[in-house]
Amino acid sequence: MAILRIDASILGPNSASTELADLVEKELGGAEIKRRHLGADPLPADAWATAIQAAYVPVDQRSDAHNSAVALATELADELRAADAVILALPFYNYGVSQHAKTWMDLAIAGGESGEKLLEGKPAVVLTTRGGAYGPGTPREGWDHNTDFLRRIVADIWGADLTLIEREFTLVGVNPALDSFKDLAAEMRQSAHEACAVAGRTLATRS
């Protein structure tokens, strides 16, 4: 099974989303894994606009920038097409999707055919993490503009068989204002870790 793994955290070894993806990957044995770390090696922020602009320019009149952006968009779409399954570690930043992940998604969509389901029927494990709590009854209920977006792109637009694993309160132990939630945060972390192990084993059985 060929696995595409995408990470988008900017936190390096302190990343909670990377930790979850590692737990999924641990269950896959010797599976072939292609990696792209959008946080450590960001895609050019202007590439999507340039790729879209290229569609309105005759091929023989395109600039080097047009050709490079189109080639990058095609490469990203091809990576999704070639994968048998994907692991996407995409954290929540500033109430929404990471700019690095959004650039990647926009470019991959631009690199595909109109309406193409780049992951049609393929398993996708999406791992997303939030520093605080945003569920029903919390002060920030309704402020999570990341998770539903990920569902729309990965499952509805790309057609994947989605497994979504979420972990909240990752800033407990970092932000003293959240110290009273230590026990709840530990339970959330354990639950997410267990879900990752199950997701990894399930992926392994589909190889």
Rosetta blueprint (number, residue, H / E / L):
1 M L
2 A E
3 I E
4 L E
5 R E
6 I E
7 D E
8 A L
9 S L
10 I L
11 L L
12 G H
13 P H
14 N H
15 S L
16 A H
17 S H
18 T H
19 E H
20 L H
21 A H
22 D H
23 L H
24 V H
25 E H
26 K H
27 E L
28 L L
29 G L
30 G L
31 A L
32 E E
33 I E
34 K E
35 R E
36 R E
37 H E
38 L L
39 G L
40 A L
41 D L
42 P L
43 L L
44 P L
45 A L
46 D L
47 A H
48 W H
49 A H
50 T H
51 A H
52 I H
53 Q H
54 A H
55 A L
56 Y L
57 V L
58 P L
59 V H
60 D H
61 Q H
62 R L
63 S L
64 D H
65 A H
66 H H
67 N H
68 S H
69 A H
70 V H
71 A H
72 L H
73 A H
74 T H
75 E H
76 L H
77 A H
78 D H
79 E H
80 L H
81 R H
82 A H
83 A L
84 D L
85 A E
86 V E
87 I E
88 L E
89 A E
90 L L
91 P L
92 F E
93 Y E
94 N L
95 Y L
96 G E
97 V E
98 S L
99 Q H
100 H H
101 A H
102 K H
103 T H
104 W H
105 M H
106 D H
107 L H
108 A H
109 I H
110 A H
111 G H
112 G L
113 E L
114 S L
115 G L
116 E L
117 K L
118 L L
119 L L
120 E L
121 G L
122 K L
123 P E
124 A E
125 V E
126 V E
127 L E
128 T E
129 T E
130 R L
131 G L
132 G L
133 A L
134 Y L
135 G L
136 P L
137 G L
138 T L
139 P L
140 R L
141 E L
142 G L
143 W L
144 D L
145 H E
146 N L
147 T H
148 D H
149 F H
150 L H
151 R H
152 R H
153 I H
154 V H
155 A H
156 D H
157 I H
158 W L
159 G L
160 A L
161 D E
162 L E
163 T E
164 L E
165 I E
166 E E
167 R E
168 E L
169 F L
170 T L
171 L L
172 V L
173 G L
174 V L
175 N L
176 P H
177 A H
178 L H
179 D H
180 S H
181 F H
182 K H
183 D H
184 L H
185 A H
186 A H
187 E H
188 M H
189 R H
190 Q H
191 S H
192 A H
193 H H
194 E H
195 A H
196 C H
197 A H
198 V H
199 A H
200 G H
201 R H
202 T H
203 L H
204 A H
205 T H
206 R L
207 S L
